[in-house]
Amino acid sequence: MDELIDILDSEGNPTGKTAMKSEAHRYGWYHQSVHIWFYTANGKVLIQQRAANKDTHPLLWDVSVAGHIGAGEAVKTSALREIEEEIGLKVEEGDLQKIGCYPSFHEHSPELIDREFHHTFLCELKVPLHRLKKQESEVADLKLISLIQFSQETWGLANLGKYVPHGIEYYKTVVKEIKKRL
C-alpha cells in the first residue's frame, strides 16, 4: 500500500518534504520506519514471515511488526498503529521500549532503493500466539522461537538466508536488549 511519508536527509533529520512511499523508494530518498520486536517472559521471540507479494524479501522471516511512519505521524503512534494492523494487538504506548534508531540502506534494484531509519522497540508479548490476527496482505505466518535459536539463526550464521538481512550487529543488539529484560 502506498502512503505519504516524510523525507529525511542522510543524517535522519526531517527535510520538511513529503512524498509517496513508492516515490521515496524509486529515488532512494531517506525516510523512517518502525520495528517492534515482541518477546515473552520465558525467552521467546515473535518473528513474522513476510507475505509472498512483498516487493522486498518475500517469505523471509523478519521483525515481529514493521512499517513506514506516515507523514506527520509520531513515531510511537506509528508503532501502535502497525502493531494493531499487522497482528491485531492493542498495546499501550508505555509498553514500547525504544532501543535505538538504526540506518538501513539497500539497493534492491535500480527502481527500488530503500534508505530507512528504523526506530526500533521491544515489547513484551503477554497474550498467547493464537490470539494474534495476522494481516494477510502483509504477513504470511507468525512464530515464537527461543531467543537461543533466534541468536543462532541471525548472527550465529546458522541460517542467514531465512531472515531479512538487517545485519549481524542489528540482530545482536536486539538479542542483547531482550536478554536484559528477561
URSUL-V905387 format. One line per field, one symbol per residue. ss: DSSP state (~ for helix, > for strand, _ for the rest). psi: psi as a letter, one per 30 degrees, with the letter a starting at -180 (. if undefined). burial: I if it has 24 or more other C-alpha atoms within 12 Angstrom, else O. A space follows every 10 residues. Layout:
ss = ???
psi = ???
burial = ???
//
This chain:
ss = ___>>>>>__ ___>>>>>>> ~~~~~~~__> >>>>>>>>>_ ___>>>>>>> __________ >>__>>>>_> ____~~~~~~ ~~~~~~~___ __~~~_>>>> >>>>>>>>>_ _>>>>>>>>> >>>>____~~ ~_______>> >>>>>>~~~~ ~~~~_____~ ~~>____~~~ ~~~~~~~~~~ ~_
psi = kklklkklaf fgkkfflllk eeeeeeghkk lllkkjjkll fghlkklkkk lfgkekhkgl kalekllkkl kgkkeeeeee eeeeeeggkk lkeffkjkfl kkkjjkjelf fjjjjljjjk llkkjgllef fkjkjefeke lkkklleeee eefefggehe fflkifkeee eeeeeeeeef f.
burial = OOOOIIIIOO OIOOOOOIII IOIIIOOIII IIIIIIIIII OOIIIIIIII IOOOOIIOII IIIIIIIIII IOOOIIIIII IIIIIIIOII IOOOOIIIIO IIIIOIOOOO OOIIIIIIII IIIIIOOOIO OIIIOOOIII IIIIIOIOOI IOIIIOOOOO OIIIIIOOOI IOIIIOIIOO OO
//
